Amino acid sequence: MRVTSIRFVPAALLVLAACSDDTSGPGPLVEDARLRVVPGVAALPLVDVVVDGVVKASNVPYASANTTIALSAGTHEVKVVAPGTAPSAGGLSVNLSSNDTTTVVVVGTAAAPNPVALSDTGAIPAPGTGKLRVTHLATNAPAIDVYRSQPDFPDFTKVMEPFAYQASSSFMQSTPGNWVIRVTADNSTTVLAESGPIRVDEGWVRTVLLLDDPDGGIRITPLGEQ
């Protein structure tokens, strides 16, 4: 949260400022980059997001993908703390680009939450298609297999083998429509989790996160189009 302090300035100083032609000072801060933080530690139902030692978002729910913070392009330090904890400097160093959204997912434990930045490959779908990838950040999951069905191929197909913790698939491309992600135990038909329809329209690029579920098991969390 940004708090703006107001100070009263003598009128004479205001006149001097108005008459000054000095434009050598730094211009206004341009907040043209965006940081999306997804809390992914199941033992932390709520977190505060701290950027550069300042709380930028409070009481963000677990697995919420809706917290986007406008920042200046460049390097920022990002971490999360339990709500009400005094903010401090430090955290994951993240480089933000102008006119782009960088996603950080927080995994690990309640005692040691660990922010992880998702790589941005600059994937651009071919005309008439959209793209989707899957990222495995379910800390407590057993060995798993991940399958998808996509608009141009409705049969479930394995995404990649093996699918290790903190791995991401490549961006998979298909015609516009709904995808479904299914997670099974490794080398088994036992379904551990399955998504509902995940819409990917023409030109869209989406990431689907696998996170720990607070009640045990795996939660499938699609991020918005990026």
PyMOL commands that place a pseudoatom at each C-alpha (Angstrom):
pseudoatom trace, name=CA, resn=MET, resi=1, chain=A, elem=C, hetatm=0, pos=[0.000, 0.000, 0.000]
pseudoatom trace, name=CA, resn=ARG, resi=2, chain=A, elem=C, hetatm=0, pos=[1.401, 3.439, -0.864]
pseudoatom trace, name=CA, resn=VAL, resi=3, chain=A, elem=C, hetatm=0, pos=[0.747, 6.167, 1.717]
pseudoatom trace, name=CA, resn=THR, resi=4, chain=A, elem=C, hetatm=0, pos=[0.968, 9.736, 0.469]
pseudoatom trace, name=CA, resn=SER, resi=5, chain=A, elem=C, hetatm=0, pos=[1.944, 12.385, 3.022]
pseudoatom trace, name=CA, resn=ILE, resi=6, chain=A, elem=C, hetatm=0, pos=[0.691, 15.946, 2.566]
pseudoatom trace, name=CA, resn=ARG, resi=7, chain=A, elem=C, hetatm=0, pos=[2.746, 18.952, 3.685]
pseudoatom trace, name=CA, resn=PHE, resi=8, chain=A, elem=C, hetatm=0, pos=[1.724, 22.592, 3.516]
pseudoatom trace, name=CA, resn=VAL, resi=9, chain=A, elem=C, hetatm=0, pos=[4.146, 24.785, 1.548]
pseudoatom trace, name=CA, resn=PRO, resi=10, chain=A, elem=C, hetatm=0, pos=[4.334, 28.580, 1.992]
pseudoatom trace, name=CA, resn=ALA, resi=11, chain=A, elem=C, hetatm=0, pos=[2.737, 30.493, -0.874]
pseudoatom trace, name=CA, resn=ALA, resi=12, chain=A, elem=C, hetatm=0, pos=[6.007, 32.282, -1.710]
pseudoatom trace, name=CA, resn=LEU, resi=13, chain=A, elem=C, hetatm=0, pos=[7.721, 28.988, -2.333]
pseudoatom trace, name=CA, resn=LEU, resi=14, chain=A, elem=C, hetatm=0, pos=[4.881, 27.886, -4.559]
pseudoatom trace, name=CA, resn=VAL, resi=15, chain=A, elem=C, hetatm=0, pos=[5.356, 31.018, -6.685]
pseudoatom trace, name=CA, resn=LEU, resi=16, chain=A, elem=C, hetatm=0, pos=[9.080, 30.339, -6.992]
pseudoatom trace, name=CA, resn=ALA, resi=17, chain=A, elem=C, hetatm=0, pos=[8.422, 26.767, -8.018]
pseudoatom trace, name=CA, resn=ALA, resi=18, chain=A, elem=C, hetatm=0, pos=[5.898, 27.857, -10.620]
pseudoatom trace, name=CA, resn=CYS, resi=19, chain=A, elem=C, hetatm=0, pos=[8.373, 30.320, -12.137]
pseudoatom trace, name=CA, resn=SER, resi=20, chain=A, elem=C, hetatm=0, pos=[11.264, 27.864, -12.301]
pseudoatom trace, name=CA, resn=ASP, resi=21, chain=A, elem=C, hetatm=0, pos=[12.406, 26.630, -15.718]
pseudoatom trace, name=CA, resn=ASP, resi=22, chain=A, elem=C, hetatm=0, pos=[14.584, 23.882, -14.202]
pseudoatom trace, name=CA, resn=THR, resi=23, chain=A, elem=C, hetatm=0, pos=[13.629, 20.528, -15.763]
pseudoatom trace, name=CA, resn=SER, resi=24, chain=A, elem=C, hetatm=0, pos=[16.832, 18.738, -14.891]
pseudoatom trace, name=CA, resn=GLY, resi=25, chain=A, elem=C, hetatm=0, pos=[15.360, 16.717, -12.006]
pseudoatom trace, name=CA, resn=PRO, resi=26, chain=A, elem=C, hetatm=0, pos=[14.182, 13.129, -12.343]
pseudoatom trace, name=CA, resn=GLY, resi=27, chain=A, elem=C, hetatm=0, pos=[10.815, 12.680, -13.987]
pseudoatom trace, name=CA, resn=PRO, resi=28, chain=A, elem=C, hetatm=0, pos=[7.852, 10.916, -12.405]
pseudoatom trace, name=CA, resn=LEU, resi=29, chain=A, elem=C, hetatm=0, pos=[8.183, 7.208, -11.679]
pseudoatom trace, name=CA, resn=VAL, resi=30, chain=A, elem=C, hetatm=0, pos=[6.838, 5.234, -14.621]
pseudoatom trace, name=CA, resn=GLU, resi=31, chain=A, elem=C, hetatm=0, pos=[5.089, 2.070, -13.422]
pseudoatom trace, name=CA, resn=ASP, resi=32, chain=A, elem=C, hetatm=0, pos=[4.816, 0.303, -16.760]
pseudoatom trace, name=CA, resn=ALA, resi=33, chain=A, elem=C, hetatm=0, pos=[5.748, -3.223, -15.628]
pseudoatom trace, name=CA, resn=ARG, resi=34, chain=A, elem=C, hetatm=0, pos=[3.584, -5.699, -13.744]
pseudoatom trace, name=CA, resn=LEU, resi=35, chain=A, elem=C, hetatm=0, pos=[4.332, -8.302, -11.087]
pseudoatom trace, name=CA, resn=ARG, resi=36, chain=A, elem=C, hetatm=0, pos=[1.878, -11.148, -10.467]
pseudoatom trace, name=CA, resn=VAL, resi=37, chain=A, elem=C, hetatm=0, pos=[2.413, -13.049, -7.194]
pseudoatom trace, name=CA, resn=VAL, resi=38, chain=A, elem=C, hetatm=0, pos=[0.681, -16.405, -6.608]
pseudoatom trace, name=CA, resn=PRO, resi=39, chain=A, elem=C, hetatm=0, pos=[0.872, -17.711, -3.004]
pseudoatom trace, name=CA, resn=GLY, resi=40, chain=A, elem=C, hetatm=0, pos=[1.462, -21.468, -3.255]
pseudoatom trace, name=CA, resn=VAL, resi=41, chain=A, elem=C, hetatm=0, pos=[2.233, -22.591, 0.311]
pseudoatom trace, name=CA, resn=ALA, resi=42, chain=A, elem=C, hetatm=0, pos=[-0.844, -24.514, 1.433]
pseudoatom trace, name=CA, resn=ALA, resi=43, chain=A, elem=C, hetatm=0, pos=[-0.041, -23.948, 5.124]
pseudoatom trace, name=CA, resn=LEU, resi=44, chain=A, elem=C, hetatm=0, pos=[-0.315, -20.163, 4.603]
pseudoatom trace, name=CA, resn=PRO, resi=45, chain=A, elem=C, hetatm=0, pos=[-3.968, -19.316, 3.857]
pseudoatom trace, name=CA, resn=LEU, resi=46, chain=A, elem=C, hetatm=0, pos=[-3.133, -15.587, 3.633]
pseudoatom trace, name=CA, resn=VAL, resi=47, chain=A, elem=C, hetatm=0, pos=[0.091, -13.658, 2.971]
pseudoatom trace, name=CA, resn=ASP, resi=48, chain=A, elem=C, hetatm=0, pos=[1.299, -10.095, 2.569]
pseudoatom trace, name=CA, resn=VAL, resi=49, chain=A, elem=C, hetatm=0, pos=[3.411, -9.388, -0.524]
pseudoatom trace, name=CA, resn=VAL, resi=50, chain=A, elem=C, hetatm=0, pos=[6.522, -7.318, 0.179]
pseudoatom trace, name=CA, resn=VAL, resi=51, chain=A, elem=C, hetatm=0, pos=[8.391, -5.605, -2.678]
pseudoatom trace, name=CA, resn=ASP, resi=52, chain=A, elem=C, hetatm=0, pos=[11.625, -3.726, -1.967]
pseudoatom trace, name=CA, resn=GLY, resi=53, chain=A, elem=C, hetatm=0, pos=[10.844, -3.769, 1.751]
pseudoatom trace, name=CA, resn=VAL, resi=54, chain=A, elem=C, hetatm=0, pos=[7.336, -2.311, 1.355]
pseudoatom trace, name=CA, resn=VAL, resi=55, chain=A, elem=C, hetatm=0, pos=[4.001, -4.157, 1.668]
pseudoatom trace, name=CA, resn=LYS, resi=56, chain=A, elem=C, hetatm=0, pos=[2.353, -3.901, -1.759]
pseudoatom trace, name=CA, resn=ALA, resi=57, chain=A, elem=C, hetatm=0, pos=[-0.570, -6.303, -1.229]
pseudoatom trace, name=CA, resn=SER, resi=58, chain=A, elem=C, hetatm=0, pos=[-2.175, -7.519, 2.001]
pseudoatom trace, name=CA, resn=ASN, resi=59, chain=A, elem=C, hetatm=0, pos=[-4.066, -10.700, 2.913]
pseudoatom trace, name=CA, resn=VAL, resi=60, chain=A, elem=C, hetatm=0, pos=[-3.628, -12.373, -0.474]
pseudoatom trace, name=CA, resn=PRO, resi=61, chain=A, elem=C, hetatm=0, pos=[-5.374, -15.798, -0.397]
pseudoatom trace, name=CA, resn=TYR, resi=62, chain=A, elem=C, hetatm=0, pos=[-3.612, -19.072, -1.104]
pseudoatom trace, name=CA, resn=ALA, resi=63, chain=A, elem=C, hetatm=0, pos=[-3.500, -19.984, -4.828]
pseudoatom trace, name=CA, resn=SER, resi=64, chain=A, elem=C, hetatm=0, pos=[-5.011, -16.647, -5.870]
pseudoatom trace, name=CA, resn=ALA, resi=65, chain=A, elem=C, hetatm=0, pos=[-3.749, -15.638, -9.309]
pseudoatom trace, name=CA, resn=ASN, resi=66, chain=A, elem=C, hetatm=0, pos=[-5.377, -12.198, -9.279]
pseudoatom trace, name=CA, resn=THR, resi=67, chain=A, elem=C, hetatm=0, pos=[-2.765, -10.103, -7.463]
pseudoatom trace, name=CA, resn=THR, resi=68, chain=A, elem=C, hetatm=0, pos=[-0.976, -7.939, -10.031]
pseudoatom trace, name=CA, resn=ILE, resi=69, chain=A, elem=C, hetatm=0, pos=[1.192, -5.048, -8.852]
pseudoatom trace, name=CA, resn=ALA, resi=70, chain=A, elem=C, hetatm=0, pos=[2.261, -2.154, -11.094]
pseudoatom trace, name=CA, resn=LEU, resi=71, chain=A, elem=C, hetatm=0, pos=[5.982, -1.367, -10.727]
pseudoatom trace, name=CA, resn=SER, resi=72, chain=A, elem=C, hetatm=0, pos=[8.745, 0.347, -12.616]
pseudoatom trace, name=CA, resn=ALA, resi=73, chain=A, elem=C, hetatm=0, pos=[10.757, -1.758, -15.036]
pseudoatom trace, name=CA, resn=GLY, resi=74, chain=A, elem=C, hetatm=0, pos=[13.995, -3.062, -13.577]
pseudoatom trace, name=CA, resn=THR, resi=75, chain=A, elem=C, hetatm=0, pos=[15.087, -5.194, -10.640]
pseudoatom trace, name=CA, resn=HIS, resi=76, chain=A, elem=C, hetatm=0, pos=[12.933, -5.594, -7.520]
pseudoatom trace, name=CA, resn=GLU, resi=77, chain=A, elem=C, hetatm=0, pos=[13.148, -7.797, -4.415]
pseudoatom trace, name=CA, resn=VAL, resi=78, chain=A, elem=C, hetatm=0, pos=[10.032, -9.869, -3.755]
pseudoatom trace, name=CA, resn=LYS, resi=79, chain=A, elem=C, hetatm=0, pos=[8.960, -11.978, -0.789]
pseudoatom trace, name=CA, resn=VAL, resi=80, chain=A, elem=C, hetatm=0, pos=[5.848, -12.874, 1.210]
pseudoatom trace, name=CA, resn=VAL, resi=81, chain=A, elem=C, hetatm=0, pos=[5.279, -12.783, 4.962]
pseudoatom trace, name=CA, resn=ALA, resi=82, chain=A, elem=C, hetatm=0, pos=[2.469, -13.757, 7.299]
pseudoatom trace, name=CA, resn=PRO, resi=83, chain=A, elem=C, hetatm=0, pos=[-0.153, -10.982, 7.501]
pseudoatom trace, name=CA, resn=GLY, resi=84, chain=A, elem=C, hetatm=0, pos=[0.813, -8.254, 9.933]
pseudoatom trace, name=CA, resn=THR, resi=85, chain=A, elem=C, hetatm=0, pos=[4.508, -9.138, 9.939]
pseudoatom trace, name=CA, resn=ALA, resi=86, chain=A, elem=C, hetatm=0, pos=[6.745, -6.076, 9.808]
pseudoatom trace, name=CA, resn=PRO, resi=87, chain=A, elem=C, hetatm=0, pos=[8.116, -5.754, 6.254]
pseudoatom trace, name=CA, resn=SER, resi=88, chain=A, elem=C, hetatm=0, pos=[11.849, -5.837, 5.644]
pseudoatom trace, name=CA, resn=ALA, resi=89, chain=A, elem=C, hetatm=0, pos=[14.241, -5.784, 2.708]
pseudoatom trace, name=CA, resn=GLY, resi=90, chain=A, elem=C, hetatm=0, pos=[15.363, -8.910, 0.888]
pseudoatom trace, name=CA, resn=GLY, resi=91, chain=A, elem=C, hetatm=0, pos=[13.763, -11.697, -1.096]
pseudoatom trace, name=CA, resn=LEU, resi=92, chain=A, elem=C, hetatm=0, pos=[13.931, -12.983, -4.648]
pseudoatom trace, name=CA, resn=SER, resi=93, chain=A, elem=C, hetatm=0, pos=[15.531, -10.563, -7.087]
pseudoatom trace, name=CA, resn=VAL, resi=94, chain=A, elem=C, hetatm=0, pos=[13.227, -10.260, -10.115]
pseudoatom trace, name=CA, resn=ASN, resi=95, chain=A, elem=C, hetatm=0, pos=[13.861, -8.247, -13.265]
pseudoatom trace, name=CA, resn=LEU, resi=96, chain=A, elem=C, hetatm=0, pos=[10.667, -6.713, -14.675]
pseudoatom trace, name=CA, resn=SER, resi=97, chain=A, elem=C, hetatm=0, pos=[10.303, -5.628, -18.288]
pseudoatom trace, name=CA, resn=SER, resi=98, chain=A, elem=C, hetatm=0, pos=[8.217, -2.740, -19.603]
pseudoatom trace, name=CA, resn=ASN, resi=99, chain=A, elem=C, hetatm=0, pos=[4.737, -3.611, -20.822]
pseudoatom trace, name=CA, resn=ASP, resi=100, chain=A, elem=C, hetatm=0, pos=[5.030, -7.180, -19.550]
pseudoatom trace, name=CA, resn=THR, resi=101, chain=A, elem=C, hetatm=0, pos=[3.798, -9.272, -16.625]
pseudoatom trace, name=CA, resn=THR, resi=102, chain=A, elem=C, hetatm=0, pos=[6.273, -11.350, -14.621]
pseudoatom trace, name=CA, resn=THR, resi=103, chain=A, elem=C, hetatm=0, pos=[4.811, -14.146, -12.484]
pseudoatom trace, name=CA, resn=VAL, resi=104, chain=A, elem=C, hetatm=0, pos=[6.292, -15.239, -9.154]
pseudoatom trace, name=CA, resn=VAL, resi=105, chain=A, elem=C, hetatm=0, pos=[4.895, -18.326, -7.390]
pseudoatom trace, name=CA, resn=VAL, resi=106, chain=A, elem=C, hetatm=0, pos=[5.650, -18.808, -3.695]
pseudoatom trace, name=CA, resn=VAL, resi=107, chain=A, elem=C, hetatm=0, pos=[6.332, -22.431, -2.679]
pseudoatom trace, name=CA, resn=GLY, resi=108, chain=A, elem=C, hetatm=0, pos=[8.210, -24.124, 0.182]
pseudoatom trace, name=CA, resn=THR, resi=109, chain=A, elem=C, hetatm=0, pos=[6.957, -24.146, 3.771]
pseudoatom trace, name=CA, resn=ALA, resi=110, chain=A, elem=C, hetatm=0, pos=[5.222, -21.728, 6.125]
pseudoatom trace, name=CA, resn=ALA, resi=111, chain=A, elem=C, hetatm=0, pos=[8.519, -21.217, 7.955]
pseudoatom trace, name=CA, resn=ALA, resi=112, chain=A, elem=C, hetatm=0, pos=[10.494, -20.737, 4.739]
pseudoatom trace, name=CA, resn=PRO, resi=113, chain=A, elem=C, hetatm=0, pos=[8.331, -19.525, 1.841]
pseudoatom trace, name=CA, resn=ASN, resi=114, chain=A, elem=C, hetatm=0, pos=[10.364, -19.558, -1.361]
pseudoatom trace, name=CA, resn=PRO, resi=115, chain=A, elem=C, hetatm=0, pos=[9.430, -17.267, -4.292]
pseudoatom trace, name=CA, resn=VAL, resi=116, chain=A, elem=C, hetatm=0, pos=[10.077, -18.806, -7.719]
pseudoatom trace, name=CA, resn=ALA, resi=117, chain=A, elem=C, hetatm=0, pos=[9.936, -16.700, -10.897]
pseudoatom trace, name=CA, resn=LEU, resi=118, chain=A, elem=C, hetatm=0, pos=[8.358, -18.379, -13.918]
pseudoatom trace, name=CA, resn=SER, resi=119, chain=A, elem=C, hetatm=0, pos=[10.480, -18.123, -17.024]
pseudoatom trace, name=CA, resn=ASP, resi=120, chain=A, elem=C, hetatm=0, pos=[9.155, -16.048, -19.899]
pseudoatom trace, name=CA, resn=THR, resi=121, chain=A, elem=C, hetatm=0, pos=[10.069, -17.614, -23.209]
pseudoatom trace, name=CA, resn=GLY, resi=122, chain=A, elem=C, hetatm=0, pos=[8.334, -14.961, -25.286]
pseudoatom trace, name=CA, resn=ALA, resi=123, chain=A, elem=C, hetatm=0, pos=[6.149, -17.685, -26.791]
pseudoatom trace, name=CA, resn=ILE, resi=124, chain=A, elem=C, hetatm=0, pos=[4.020, -16.224, -29.587]
pseudoatom trace, name=CA, resn=PRO, resi=125, chain=A, elem=C, hetatm=0, pos=[1.272, -18.476, -31.001]
pseudoatom trace, name=CA, resn=ALA, resi=126, chain=A, elem=C, hetatm=0, pos=[0.988, -18.932, -34.732]
pseudoatom trace, name=CA, resn=PRO, resi=127, chain=A, elem=C, hetatm=0, pos=[-2.020, -17.191, -36.311]
pseudoatom trace, name=CA, resn=GLY, resi=128, chain=A, elem=C, hetatm=0, pos=[-5.250, -19.004, -35.465]
pseudoatom trace, name=CA, resn=THR, resi=129, chain=A, elem=C, hetatm=0, pos=[-3.800, -20.806, -32.417]
pseudoatom trace, name=CA, resn=GLY, resi=130, chain=A, elem=C, hetatm=0, pos=[-3.145, -20.410, -28.685]
pseudoatom trace, name=CA, resn=LYS, resi=131, chain=A, elem=C, hetatm=0, pos=[-0.530, -21.901, -26.356]
pseudoatom trace, name=CA, resn=LEU, resi=132, chain=A, elem=C, hetatm=0, pos=[-0.525, -23.527, -22.918]
pseudoatom trace, name=CA, resn=ARG, resi=133, chain=A, elem=C, hetatm=0, pos=[2.146, -24.939, -20.615]
pseudoatom trace, name=CA, resn=VAL, resi=134, chain=A, elem=C, hetatm=0, pos=[2.119, -26.764, -17.262]
pseudoatom trace, name=CA, resn=THR, resi=135, chain=A, elem=C, hetatm=0, pos=[4.423, -25.988, -14.308]
pseudoatom trace, name=CA, resn=HIS, resi=136, chain=A, elem=C, hetatm=0, pos=[4.814, -28.463, -11.417]
pseudoatom trace, name=CA, resn=LEU, resi=137, chain=A, elem=C, hetatm=0, pos=[5.114, -26.647, -8.065]
pseudoatom trace, name=CA, resn=ALA, resi=138, chain=A, elem=C, hetatm=0, pos=[3.258, -29.108, -5.823]
pseudoatom trace, name=CA, resn=THR, resi=139, chain=A, elem=C, hetatm=0, pos=[5.900, -29.497, -3.100]
pseudoatom trace, name=CA, resn=ASN, resi=140, chain=A, elem=C, hetatm=0, pos=[4.297, -32.484, -1.370]
pseudoatom trace, name=CA, resn=ALA, resi=141, chain=A, elem=C, hetatm=0, pos=[3.137, -34.400, -4.448]
pseudoatom trace, name=CA, resn=PRO, resi=142, chain=A, elem=C, hetatm=0, pos=[4.368, -37.927, -5.133]
pseudoatom trace, name=CA, resn=ALA, resi=143, chain=A, elem=C, hetatm=0, pos=[5.895, -38.795, -8.497]
pseudoatom trace, name=CA, resn=ILE, resi=144, chain=A, elem=C, hetatm=0, pos=[3.302, -37.889, -11.131]
pseudoatom trace, name=CA, resn=ASP, resi=145, chain=A, elem=C, hetatm=0, pos=[2.383, -38.048, -14.786]
pseudoatom trace, name=CA, resn=VAL, resi=146, chain=A, elem=C, hetatm=0, pos=[0.572, -35.131, -16.438]
pseudoatom trace, name=CA, resn=TYR, resi=147, chain=A, elem=C, hetatm=0, pos=[-1.782, -35.448, -19.417]
pseudoatom trace, name=CA, resn=ARG, resi=148, chain=A, elem=C, hetatm=0, pos=[-3.693, -32.921, -21.479]
pseudoatom trace, name=CA, resn=SER, resi=149, chain=A, elem=C, hetatm=0, pos=[-6.531, -32.917, -23.964]
pseudoatom trace, name=CA, resn=GLN, resi=150, chain=A, elem=C, hetatm=0, pos=[-6.586, -29.985, -26.363]
pseudoatom trace, name=CA, resn=PRO, resi=151, chain=A, elem=C, hetatm=0, pos=[-9.067, -28.551, -28.877]
pseudoatom trace, name=CA, resn=ASP, resi=152, chain=A, elem=C, hetatm=0, pos=[-7.450, -30.135, -31.939]
pseudoatom trace, name=CA, resn=PHE, resi=153, chain=A, elem=C, hetatm=0, pos=[-6.784, -33.488, -30.233]
pseudoatom trace, name=CA, resn=PRO, resi=154, chain=A, elem=C, hetatm=0, pos=[-9.364, -34.525, -27.605]
pseudoatom trace, name=CA, resn=ASP, resi=155, chain=A, elem=C, hetatm=0, pos=[-7.631, -37.742, -26.486]
pseudoatom trace, name=CA, resn=PHE, resi=156, chain=A, elem=C, hetatm=0, pos=[-5.534, -37.423, -23.330]
pseudoatom trace, name=CA, resn=THR, resi=157, chain=A, elem=C, hetatm=0, pos=[-1.830, -37.291, -24.191]
pseudoatom trace, name=CA, resn=LYS, resi=158, chain=A, elem=C, hetatm=0, pos=[1.120, -37.255, -21.798]
pseudoatom trace, name=CA, resn=VAL, resi=159, chain=A, elem=C, hetatm=0, pos=[2.652, -33.778, -21.544]
pseudoatom trace, name=CA, resn=MET, resi=160, chain=A, elem=C, hetatm=0, pos=[6.234, -34.949, -20.947]
pseudoatom trace, name=CA, resn=GLU, resi=161, chain=A, elem=C, hetatm=0, pos=[8.212, -37.697, -19.236]
pseudoatom trace, name=CA, resn=PRO, resi=162, chain=A, elem=C, hetatm=0, pos=[9.382, -37.432, -16.500]
pseudoatom trace, name=CA, resn=PHE, resi=163, chain=A, elem=C, hetatm=0, pos=[7.593, -34.459, -14.938]
pseudoatom trace, name=CA, resn=ALA, resi=164, chain=A, elem=C, hetatm=0, pos=[9.761, -33.485, -11.972]
pseudoatom trace, name=CA, resn=TYR, resi=165, chain=A, elem=C, hetatm=0, pos=[9.023, -30.969, -9.227]
pseudoatom trace, name=CA, resn=GLN, resi=166, chain=A, elem=C, hetatm=0, pos=[9.666, -27.361, -10.382]
pseudoatom trace, name=CA, resn=ALA, resi=167, chain=A, elem=C, hetatm=0, pos=[9.756, -28.465, -14.033]
pseudoatom trace, name=CA, resn=SER, resi=168, chain=A, elem=C, hetatm=0, pos=[7.762, -26.710, -16.753]
pseudoatom trace, name=CA, resn=SER, resi=169, chain=A, elem=C, hetatm=0, pos=[6.601, -28.183, -20.006]
pseudoatom trace, name=CA, resn=SER, resi=170, chain=A, elem=C, hetatm=0, pos=[7.202, -26.415, -23.274]
pseudoatom trace, name=CA, resn=PHE, resi=171, chain=A, elem=C, hetatm=0, pos=[4.351, -24.270, -24.556]
pseudoatom trace, name=CA, resn=MET, resi=172, chain=A, elem=C, hetatm=0, pos=[1.948, -26.555, -26.414]
pseudoatom trace, name=CA, resn=GLN, resi=173, chain=A, elem=C, hetatm=0, pos=[-0.022, -25.114, -29.345]
pseudoatom trace, name=CA, resn=SER, resi=174, chain=A, elem=C, hetatm=0, pos=[-3.560, -25.820, -30.502]
pseudoatom trace, name=CA, resn=THR, resi=175, chain=A, elem=C, hetatm=0, pos=[-6.540, -24.279, -32.220]
pseudoatom trace, name=CA, resn=PRO, resi=176, chain=A, elem=C, hetatm=0, pos=[-8.743, -22.079, -29.961]
pseudoatom trace, name=CA, resn=GLY, resi=177, chain=A, elem=C, hetatm=0, pos=[-10.944, -23.863, -27.450]
pseudoatom trace, name=CA, resn=ASN, resi=178, chain=A, elem=C, hetatm=0, pos=[-10.891, -25.724, -24.142]
pseudoatom trace, name=CA, resn=TRP, resi=179, chain=A, elem=C, hetatm=0, pos=[-8.043, -27.761, -22.697]
pseudoatom trace, name=CA, resn=VAL, resi=180, chain=A, elem=C, hetatm=0, pos=[-8.216, -30.213, -19.781]
pseudoatom trace, name=CA, resn=ILE, resi=181, chain=A, elem=C, hetatm=0, pos=[-5.270, -31.151, -17.546]
pseudoatom trace, name=CA, resn=ARG, resi=182, chain=A, elem=C, hetatm=0, pos=[-5.204, -34.542, -15.783]
pseudoatom trace, name=CA, resn=VAL, resi=183, chain=A, elem=C, hetatm=0, pos=[-2.645, -35.583, -13.144]
pseudoatom trace, name=CA, resn=THR, resi=184, chain=A, elem=C, hetatm=0, pos=[-2.108, -39.254, -12.297]
pseudoatom trace, name=CA, resn=ALA, resi=185, chain=A, elem=C, hetatm=0, pos=[0.267, -41.146, -10.052]
pseudoatom trace, name=CA, resn=ASP, resi=186, chain=A, elem=C, hetatm=0, pos=[3.477, -42.046, -11.876]
pseudoatom trace, name=CA, resn=ASN, resi=187, chain=A, elem=C, hetatm=0, pos=[3.005, -45.014, -14.245]
pseudoatom trace, name=CA, resn=SER, resi=188, chain=A, elem=C, hetatm=0, pos=[-0.583, -45.404, -13.042]
pseudoatom trace, name=CA, resn=THR, resi=189, chain=A, elem=C, hetatm=0, pos=[-4.112, -44.692, -14.197]
pseudoatom trace, name=CA, resn=THR, resi=190, chain=A, elem=C, hetatm=0, pos=[-5.050, -43.430, -10.714]
pseudoatom trace, name=CA, resn=VAL, resi=191, chain=A, elem=C, hetatm=0, pos=[-6.227, -39.840, -11.193]
pseudoatom trace, name=CA, resn=LEU, resi=192, chain=A, elem=C, hetatm=0, pos=[-4.944, -37.454, -8.514]
pseudoatom trace, name=CA, resn=ALA, resi=193, chain=A, elem=C, hetatm=0, pos=[-6.463, -34.284, -9.988]
pseudoatom trace, name=CA, resn=GLU, resi=194, chain=A, elem=C, hetatm=0, pos=[-8.273, -33.126, -13.115]
pseudoatom trace, name=CA, resn=SER, resi=195, chain=A, elem=C, hetatm=0, pos=[-9.137, -29.615, -14.207]
pseudoatom trace, name=CA, resn=GLY, resi=196, chain=A, elem=C, hetatm=0, pos=[-12.342, -28.325, -15.658]
pseudoatom trace, name=CA, resn=PRO, resi=197, chain=A, elem=C, hetatm=0, pos=[-12.229, -26.735, -19.124]
pseudoatom trace, name=CA, resn=ILE, resi=198, chain=A, elem=C, hetatm=0, pos=[-9.381, -24.233, -19.481]
pseudoatom trace, name=CA, resn=ARG, resi=199, chain=A, elem=C, hetatm=0, pos=[-10.102, -21.754, -22.267]
pseudoatom trace, name=CA, resn=VAL, resi=200, chain=A, elem=C, hetatm=0, pos=[-7.289, -20.731, -24.622]
pseudoatom trace, name=CA, resn=ASP, resi=201, chain=A, elem=C, hetatm=0, pos=[-8.391, -18.415, -27.415]
pseudoatom trace, name=CA, resn=GLU, resi=202, chain=A, elem=C, hetatm=0, pos=[-6.464, -17.315, -30.495]
pseudoatom trace, name=CA, resn=GLY, resi=203, chain=A, elem=C, hetatm=0, pos=[-3.292, -15.472, -29.548]
pseudoatom trace, name=CA, resn=TRP, resi=204, chain=A, elem=C, hetatm=0, pos=[-3.521, -16.463, -25.872]
pseudoatom trace, name=CA, resn=VAL, resi=205, chain=A, elem=C, hetatm=0, pos=[-0.598, -17.839, -23.877]
pseudoatom trace, name=CA, resn=ARG, resi=206, chain=A, elem=C, hetatm=0, pos=[-1.562, -19.513, -20.575]
pseudoatom trace, name=CA, resn=THR, resi=207, chain=A, elem=C, hetatm=0, pos=[0.285, -21.297, -17.784]
pseudoatom trace, name=CA, resn=VAL, resi=208, chain=A, elem=C, hetatm=0, pos=[-1.313, -23.951, -15.569]
pseudoatom trace, name=CA, resn=LEU, resi=209, chain=A, elem=C, hetatm=0, pos=[0.190, -24.435, -12.096]
pseudoatom trace, name=CA, resn=LEU, resi=210, chain=A, elem=C, hetatm=0, pos=[0.182, -27.664, -10.118]
pseudoatom trace, name=CA, resn=LEU, resi=211, chain=A, elem=C, hetatm=0, pos=[0.131, -26.706, -6.423]
pseudoatom trace, name=CA, resn=ASP, resi=212, chain=A, elem=C, hetatm=0, pos=[-0.390, -28.494, -3.126]
pseudoatom trace, name=CA, resn=ASP, resi=213, chain=A, elem=C, hetatm=0, pos=[-4.014, -28.571, -2.030]
pseudoatom trace, name=CA, resn=PRO, resi=214, chain=A, elem=C, hetatm=0, pos=[-4.639, -27.468, 1.587]
pseudoatom trace, name=CA, resn=ASP, resi=215, chain=A, elem=C, hetatm=0, pos=[-6.729, -30.612, 2.106]
pseudoatom trace, name=CA, resn=GLY, resi=216, chain=A, elem=C, hetatm=0, pos=[-4.030, -32.847, 0.643]
pseudoatom trace, name=CA, resn=GLY, resi=217, chain=A, elem=C, hetatm=0, pos=[-3.385, -33.827, -2.948]
pseudoatom trace, name=CA, resn=ILE, resi=218, chain=A, elem=C, hetatm=0, pos=[-2.847, -31.497, -5.902]
pseudoatom trace, name=CA, resn=ARG, resi=219, chain=A, elem=C, hetatm=0, pos=[-4.642, -28.324, -6.949]
pseudoatom trace, name=CA, resn=ILE, resi=220, chain=A, elem=C, hetatm=0, pos=[-4.683, -27.309, -10.623]
pseudoatom trace, name=CA, resn=THR, resi=221, chain=A, elem=C, hetatm=0, pos=[-4.550, -23.509, -10.933]
pseudoatom trace, name=CA, resn=PRO, resi=222, chain=A, elem=C, hetatm=0, pos=[-4.746, -21.866, -14.379]
pseudoatom trace, name=CA, resn=LEU, resi=223, chain=A, elem=C, hetatm=0, pos=[-3.242, -18.406, -14.690]
pseudoatom trace, name=CA, resn=GLY, resi=224, chain=A, elem=C, hetatm=0, pos=[-4.893, -15.755, -16.802]
pseudoatom trace, name=CA, resn=GLU, resi=225, chain=A, elem=C, hetatm=0, pos=[-3.808, -15.049, -20.347]
pseudoatom trace, name=CA, resn=GLN, resi=226, chain=A, elem=C, hetatm=0, pos=[-0.387, -13.368, -20.392]
for i in range(1, 226): cmd.bond("trace and resi %d" % i, "trace and resi %d" % (i + 1))
show_as sticks, trace
zoom trace
